[in-house]
Amino acid sequence: MFFDLQQLPFIVPGLLGALMIHELAHGYMAYSLGDPTAKAAGRLTLNPIAHLDPIGTLMLLVFRFGWAKPVPINPMYFSDRRRGMLLTSLAGPATNFLGATVAAYVILQFGSAGSWFTLLMYYFLMYNLWFGLFNLLPIPPLDGSHILKSLASYGSGLWHFMQQMDQYGWLVLMLLLFLRVIPRLLGPVADAMQVFIFSVVSLVVI
């Protein structure tokens, strides 16, 4: 595993926070575009338990990369379905990266080395980065696949390929996680993003 069990009290809040804001972002974006499905399903809530997927959460704990229970979206409510799905899909990862940036600011502005508060915010930052990056992968049912499908011309070869991939996405994801391909690929990217975010935020910290 990638964590010390003694740090679990700091890991769990960071993990749950990253999952919660990701799914809330999807739900609120869809709701703002006219889709009430997530609200009707009780998913516009700050309760992180409502957003947990048992297997996806376990993957996050063990492999650092995983998923939450998808927020139900009905694109039939969108006036422009492609634009609606694109914005709704982008909202989750974008919110995670924003959350990581806010966490970096809080650490630099108010944190102190070795404190429980700094450790808590650090895990919130890292899980936001890992969760945001993972969900941008163009593999169904992750956000990246919906983004790519929204950008592809309807009926194009890419569109048909993504449609066909819908039935194999979970299998591909599980295989790549268990073979540790995804952690090896995205781990260095997350580390580089962390350095970049701290470098940028340090310019505005008083």
C-alpha positions in Angstrom: 0.0 0.0 0.0 1.0 3.6 -0.5 0.3 4.9 3.0 1.1 4.4 6.6 -1.9 3.1 8.6 -1.0 5.6 11.3 -1.8 8.4 8.8 -5.3 7.1 8.0 -7.0 9.8 10.2 -5.5 12.4 7.8 -5.9 10.4 4.6 -9.6 9.6 4.9 -10.8 13.3 5.2 -8.5 14.3 2.3 -9.8 11.4 0.2 -13.5 12.0 1.0 -13.1 15.7 0.4 -11.6 15.2 -3.0 -14.4 12.7 -4.0 -17.1 15.0 -2.7 -16.1 18.2 -4.5 -15.6 16.3 -7.7 -19.1 14.8 -7.8 -20.7 17.9 -6.5 -19.1 19.8 -9.4 -20.6 17.4 -11.9 -24.0 17.6 -10.3 -24.2 21.4 -9.9 -22.9 22.0 -13.4 -25.5 19.7 -14.9 -28.2 21.3 -12.7 -27.1 24.8 -13.8 -27.6 23.6 -17.4 -31.1 22.4 -16.8 -30.6 18.8 -15.7 -32.4 18.0 -12.3 -31.4 14.3 -12.2 -28.5 14.6 -9.7 -30.6 16.7 -7.4 -33.6 14.3 -7.6 -31.2 11.5 -6.7 -29.9 13.3 -3.6 -26.4 13.7 -5.0 -26.2 17.5 -4.5 -25.1 16.9 -0.9 -22.0 17.6 1.2 -22.3 14.1 2.6 -19.2 12.3 1.1 -20.8 8.9 1.8 -23.4 9.5 -0.8 -20.6 9.7 -3.4 -18.5 6.7 -2.4 -18.0 3.8 -4.7 -16.6 0.9 -2.6 -14.2 -0.5 -5.3 -13.2 2.9 -6.6 -12.4 4.1 -3.0 -10.3 1.0 -2.4 -8.4 1.6 -5.6 -7.7 5.2 -4.4 -6.3 3.9 -1.1 -4.2 1.2 -2.6 -3.1 2.5 -6.0 -3.7 6.3 -5.4 -6.0 6.4 -8.5 -9.7 5.4 -8.4 -13.2 6.7 -8.8 -16.4 7.8 -7.0 -20.0 6.7 -7.7 -20.9 8.6 -10.9 -23.5 11.4 -10.5 -26.5 10.5 -12.7 -26.7 12.9 -15.7 -29.4 13.0 -18.3 -28.2 14.9 -21.4 -31.7 15.1 -22.8 -32.2 18.1 -20.5 -29.4 20.0 -22.1 -30.3 22.5 -24.8 -27.0 21.6 -26.4 -26.2 18.0 -25.5 -22.6 18.0 -26.6 -21.8 21.3 -24.9 -23.6 20.2 -21.8 -21.8 16.9 -21.5 -18.5 18.6 -22.2 -18.9 21.2 -19.4 -20.4 18.7 -17.0 -17.5 16.3 -17.6 -14.8 19.0 -17.3 -16.3 20.4 -14.0 -15.1 17.5 -11.8 -11.4 17.4 -12.7 -11.3 21.2 -12.9 -12.7 21.4 -9.4 -10.2 18.9 -8.1 -7.3 21.0 -9.5 -8.8 24.1 -8.0 -9.1 22.3 -4.7 -5.4 21.3 -4.9 -4.5 24.9 -5.5 -6.5 26.1 -2.6 -4.9 23.5 -0.3 -1.4 24.6 -1.4 -2.3 28.2 -0.5 -3.6 27.1 2.9 -0.5 25.1 3.6 1.9 27.9 2.6 -0.1 30.6 4.4 -1.2 28.8 7.6 0.6 25.5 7.8 3.6 24.5 9.9 6.0 21.6 9.4 4.8 18.4 11.0 1.5 19.7 12.2 -1.7 17.6 11.9 -3.4 20.5 9.9 -0.6 20.6 7.3 -0.7 16.8 6.9 -4.5 16.9 6.5 -4.3 19.6 3.8 -1.4 17.8 2.1 -3.5 14.7 1.6 -6.4 16.8 0.4 -4.1 18.4 -2.1 -2.6 15.1 -3.3 -5.9 13.2 -3.6 -7.4 16.1 -5.6 -4.4 15.9 -8.0 -4.6 12.1 -8.3 -8.4 12.0 -8.7 -8.4 14.9 -11.2 -5.7 13.4 -13.4 -7.2 9.9 -13.3 -10.6 11.1 -14.3 -9.1 12.8 -17.4 -8.0 9.5 -18.8 -10.0 8.8 -22.1 -11.3 5.5 -20.8 -15.0 4.9 -20.2 -16.6 5.6 -17.9 -14.1 8.3 -16.8 -14.7 11.9 -17.5 -12.0 12.0 -20.1 -14.0 9.6 -22.3 -17.0 11.9 -22.1 -14.9 14.9 -22.9 -13.3 13.2 -25.9 -16.7 11.9 -27.2 -18.1 15.4 -26.8 -15.3 16.9 -28.9 -15.5 14.2 -31.6 -17.7 14.7 -34.6 -20.9 12.7 -34.3 -20.6 9.5 -36.4 -16.8 9.9 -36.8 -14.4 7.0 -36.4 -13.3 8.3 -33.0 -16.9 8.7 -31.9 -17.8 5.1 -32.8 -14.6 3.9 -31.2 -15.5 5.6 -27.9 -19.0 4.1 -28.2 -17.6 0.6 -28.5 -15.2 1.2 -25.7 -18.1 1.8 -23.3 -18.6 -1.9 -22.8 -14.9 -2.6 -22.1 -13.9 0.5 -20.1 -14.2 -1.1 -16.6 -12.1 -4.1 -17.6 -9.4 -1.9 -19.1 -9.3 0.3 -16.0 -9.0 -2.6 -13.6 -6.3 -4.2 -15.7 -4.3 -1.1 -15.9 -4.6 -0.4 -12.2 -3.6 -3.9 -11.1 -0.7 -3.9 -13.5 0.2 -0.5 -12.0 0.4 1.1 -15.4 -1.7 4.0 -14.4 0.2 4.8 -11.2 3.5 4.6 -13.1 2.2 7.0 -15.8 0.3 9.5 -13.7 2.4 9.5 -10.5 5.2 11.6 -12.0 2.6 13.9 -13.6 0.9 14.4 -10.2 4.3 15.1 -8.5 5.2 17.6 -11.2 1.9 19.3 -10.9 2.4 19.5 -7.1 5.7 21.3 -7.6 4.2 23.6 -10.1 1.2 24.5 -8.0 3.4 25.3 -4.9 5.7 27.3 -7.1 2.8 29.4 -8.5 1.0 29.8 -5.2 4.2 30.8 -3.4 4.2 33.9 -5.6 1.0 35.2 -4.1 1.4 34.1 -0.4 1.8 37.1 1.9 
